[in-house]
Amino acid sequence: MAHLFAGEVAYRDLDLDIVTFLPAGTPWQKADRSISTAGHRWEMTRLAVDDVSYFEADDREVLREGWTYTVDTLAEFGDDDLVLILGADAAARIPTWRRPNEVLKLATVAVVPRPDTTESAVVEALPGGFHWLGGPELDISGTMLRSRLAEGRSVRFLVPDAVAAYIGEHGLYAPEGDPPSL
């Protein structure tokens, strides 16, 4: 829901034509963690945006072989008016990304407030500027959702209904042998 809310705020505040959601294919910064398959991430993204006319899901990263890097994805768009929408926590880490200066040349960065990351931390990471978007800090993260499911706890109202149904159908993130509580 936090990703959808970020897309909504950016769409309204920046008068965007469309907001594209791109699930990561093989994210290099998560190489040390076990993550759901790209196919599952794609389906959940597709389901999450399906009923919003100005949202779309794009599968280019999940189809790409090898590590996926934001800079490569932005370059594929070839559009001068790209806006990269990030939570403040992700924006503050841009300097650790592959070819961060090129990322900043390819897209305008729009930042949504996130708990535990201040606007000043983003200013330090992105001294060239960015759009700080309004809205409350939603303390919903993939890590929190996966943790709740692994503990057998509900994520109802924390993810779209269609995504909750998909998680349940596929037994994603549930304790071994237990169906997830949705």
SVG drawing of the C-alpha trace seen along z (x, -y; Angstrom):
<svg xmlns="http://www.w3.org/2000/svg" viewBox="-10 -21 39 49">
<polyline fill="none" stroke="black" stroke-width="0.4" points="0.0,0.0 2.9,-2.4 4.1,-1.9 0.6,-2.6 0.2,-5.6 3.6,-7.0 2.5,-6.6 -0.8,-8.4 0.9,-11.3 3.4,-11.7 0.7,-11.4 -1.4,-14.2 1.4,-16.5 3.5,-16.3 0.6,-16.1 2.0,-12.9 0.4,-11.2 1.0,-7.7 2.9,-6.0 4.8,-2.8 5.6,-0.2 8.6,2.0 9.3,4.9 13.0,5.7 14.3,8.7 17.4,9.7 18.3,6.8 22.0,6.7 21.7,4.9 19.7,7.9 22.1,10.5 22.7,11.6 19.0,12.1 16.4,14.7 13.7,12.9 10.5,14.0 10.9,15.0 10.7,12.3 7.6,14.0 5.8,13.7 6.9,10.0 5.6,9.4 2.2,10.9 1.7,9.1 2.7,5.8 0.3,6.4 -2.5,7.3 -1.9,4.3 -2.1,1.7 -4.8,3.4 -7.8,1.3 -6.1,-2.1 -6.3,-3.6 -3.2,-5.8 -1.0,-3.1 0.7,-0.4 3.0,2.5 6.1,3.0 7.9,6.3 11.2,5.3 13.3,5.8 11.9,9.2 12.6,10.3 16.1,9.1 18.8,11.6 21.5,10.9 21.5,8.2 19.0,5.4 20.2,1.8 18.0,-1.3 20.4,-3.2 19.9,-0.5 16.1,-0.6 15.9,-4.4 18.2,-4.4 15.8,-1.9 12.9,-4.4 14.7,-7.0 12.3,-9.7 13.4,-13.2 10.6,-13.6 11.2,-10.6 10.4,-10.9 11.9,-8.3 9.6,-7.9 11.3,-6.7 10.8,-6.5 13.1,-8.7 15.0,-5.6 15.8,-4.5 16.6,-8.1 19.1,-8.5 20.9,-5.4 21.3,-6.6 25.0,-7.3 25.5,-3.5 23.8,-2.6 25.5,-1.7 26.3,-4.9 24.3,-7.2 25.3,-10.4 23.9,-8.9 20.7,-7.9 20.2,-11.6 20.8,-12.7 18.2,-10.3 15.4,-11.2 14.0,-13.7 13.8,-12.2 10.6,-12.5 10.8,-11.5 8.0,-10.3 8.5,-10.6 9.4,-7.4 9.8,-6.7 13.4,-6.9 14.7,-8.9 14.7,-12.7 14.5,-15.1 17.9,-16.4 19.4,-12.9 18.0,-13.0 19.4,-16.5 22.8,-15.2 22.5,-12.2 21.1,-14.3 22.5,-17.8 21.5,-18.5 17.8,-18.6 14.7,-16.5 10.9,-16.9 9.8,-16.3 6.3,-15.0 3.6,-15.5 1.7,-12.9 2.1,-11.0 4.9,-8.6 3.5,-5.2 5.3,-2.6 4.5,0.3 7.4,2.1 8.0,5.3 10.2,6.4 7.4,5.8 4.8,7.6 7.0,10.6 7.7,10.7 4.1,10.6 3.3,13.4 6.2,15.5 4.8,15.2 1.4,16.3 -0.1,12.8 -2.6,11.0 -1.7,8.4 -5.3,7.7 -5.7,3.9 -1.9,3.6 -1.9,5.0 -4.5,4.8 -7.1,7.6 -6.0,9.2 -2.4,9.3 -3.5,10.8 -5.4,13.5 -2.3,14.2 -0.1,14.5 -2.5,17.0 -3.0,19.0 0.8,19.4 1.6,19.8 4.2,17.0 6.1,16.0 4.1,18.3 5.7,20.4 6.8,23.8 3.7,25.9 1.2,23.3 -1.1,21.2 -0.5,17.5 -3.0,15.5 -4.4,12.8"/>
</svg>
